[in-house]
Amino acid sequence: MPASASSIPGQGAPIRLDLTEDVALLTATLMDIESVSGNERALADAIEDALRAYGHLEVHRDGDSIVARTLGGKAERVILAGHLDTVPLPTTSGARGTVPVSWDGDTLYGRGATDMKGGVAVQLALAASLVDASRDVTYIFYDHEEVEGSKSGLGRLFRNCPEILGGDFAILLEPTNGTVEGGCNGTSRYRVRTRGVAAHSARAWMGENAIHAAAPVLAVLAAYEPQTVDVDGLAYRESLNAVGISGGIAGNVIPDFCEVEVNYRFAPDKDVDAAEAHVFELFKGFEIIRTDGAPGARPGLNHPAAASFVATVGQEPLPKYGWTDVARFSELGVPAVNFGPGDALLAHSDDEHVSADAIRQCLDTLRRWLAGA
């Protein structure tokens, strides 16, 4: 029974990964190796050591990202991908979605329970057990997903070693409650600025209040009716919201500058430039800049591998409203879907949890499909 050991920084006890144990217990072990973005090294070490114990896998490491591949000469190659990092731990006293994990009956609580250590555990279990599946498989475990895109471990892999990332179809094991979610919305962020004239607040008539001047910006956002757009048979709901506002320098100064940060989540029928044009039209006359943007991904369900996978899952596919790394695969011409254990609505919450059965069912579905059953 191959196993590996890796030490958590600052602790002497090694962490051993047994990839053949119950996948829910493996999930708990992964979660206990704290891996907030930027601190994935110990988990990546443990995963690399565990995978190198299996002779049917070719293992490659780039920073804190690990790629393991079967090389069986099959006619089709499937990619299974998942990120190692989590958002920061909860700060609320008594929160259950933290590290180390806790169990309540068959339910596993802790940071990463849904996003997405259950999915990573499923990948590892499959990598260890599927020696001669009907399809070759590339397993990707990558760092820095929960932060700005420029730090993405998956993006770095595509830049540094694209030759080992090719495939016919990709599955990202983000939480979807065990249902296939096709594609994803795109996302972009903007800063809408207003300017005024500073003055002493006791003589406000001598100035112009930039925060007051932002009222029309907020009015546009409050009145905005988001669209629902059909893309290849799936209905993607858009949204446009203020996600931040700043202005003012002191309690006795009329502010001469205000900035509203706006996030637009757009359907995958648009690219980033089309999304920008829409937002600029809404705020015509205001000073506005785009600060970030990532295209979405079309559903990708028309590929034969996707169709056979959906048939194995046995549920009607749904759209993915949030942005995920399926968009990176889509940009490279690889159709991709989201499929994983857990409820995405619990991700990043102080109550993050997943049921053991959900993880086991995800593993069973993928194993049956990859085995050709």
Secondary structure, 3 states (H helix, E strand, C coil): CCEEEEECCCCCCEEEEECCCCHHHHHHHHHHCCCECCCCHHHHHHHHHHHHCCCCCEEEEECCEEEEECCCCCCCEEEEEEECCECCCCCCCCCCCCCCCEEECCEEECCCHHHHHHHHHHHHHHHHHCCCCCCEEEEEEECCCCCCHHHCHHHHHHHHCHHHCCCCEEEECCCCCCCCEECECEEEEEEEEEECECEEHHHHHHCECCCHHHHHHHHHHHHCCCCEEEECCEEEECEEEEEEEEECCCCCEECCEEEEEEEEEECCCCCHHHHHHHHHHHCCCCEEEEEEEECCECCCCCCHHHHHHHHHHCCCCEECCCCCCHHHHHHCCCCEEECCCCCHHHCCCCCCEEEHHHHHHHHHHHHHHHCCC
